[in-house]
Amino acid sequence: IFENAFLQYRRGTYPIEEWRRYQAIITRILSSDAVVRDEVQERRGWRFTTEFEAELAALTAQAQPTGAK
């Protein structure tokens, strides 16, 4: 769902406000779930499109694990 929304947003057919909400959800998940963070890293290059991989990398870099200082 997230990748589909991202690709539509990049092509100008999905509202930016809606994509920003998805970004916030993805960042929150990456911040709070180490298993998901690890899974995203382990599956790079074969699970998602190149465009969405780059977006996930950027969001992962922004995400601070819950409880991190």
C-alpha positions in Angstrom: 0.0 0.0 0.0 2.8 2.5 0.9 4.8 1.8 -2.2 1.7 2.2 -4.4 0.8 5.5 -2.8 4.4 6.7 -3.1 4.6 5.9 -6.8 1.2 7.6 -7.4 2.4 10.6 -5.5 5.7 10.8 -7.5 3.7 10.7 -10.7 1.4 13.5 -9.6 -1.7 11.5 -9.1 -1.8 11.3 -5.3 -2.3 14.2 -3.0 0.9 15.4 -1.2 -1.1 15.7 2.1 -2.0 12.0 1.9 1.6 11.0 1.1 2.9 13.0 4.0 0.5 11.1 6.3 1.9 7.8 5.0 5.5 9.1 5.5 4.6 9.9 9.1 3.2 6.4 9.6 6.2 4.7 8.0 8.6 6.8 10.1 6.7 5.9 13.3 6.8 2.2 12.4 10.5 2.4 11.7 11.1 4.3 14.9 9.2 1.8 17.1 9.9 -1.6 15.5 13.4 -2.9 15.3 12.2 -6.0 13.4 10.7 -3.9 10.7 13.9 -1.8 10.5 16.0 -4.9 10.1 13.6 -6.4 7.5 13.7 -3.2 5.4 17.6 -3.3 5.5 17.9 -7.0 4.8 15.5 -6.9 1.8 16.9 -3.9 0.1 17.3 -4.3 -3.7 14.7 -7.0 -4.3 11.4 -6.2 -2.6 10.5 -2.7 -3.8 11.1 -0.4 -6.7 14.3 1.6 -6.8 12.3 4.8 -6.2 10.6 3.5 -3.1 13.9 1.9 -1.8 15.4 5.4 -1.8 12.4 6.8 0.0 12.6 4.1 2.6 16.3 4.7 3.1 15.6 8.4 3.7 12.8 7.7 6.1 14.9 5.1 7.9 17.7 7.6 8.3 15.2 10.1 9.8 13.7 7.6 12.2 15.0 7.6 15.7 14.4 4.3 17.5 12.0 4.8 20.4 13.9 5.5 23.6 17.0 6.7 21.7 18.6 9.9 22.9 
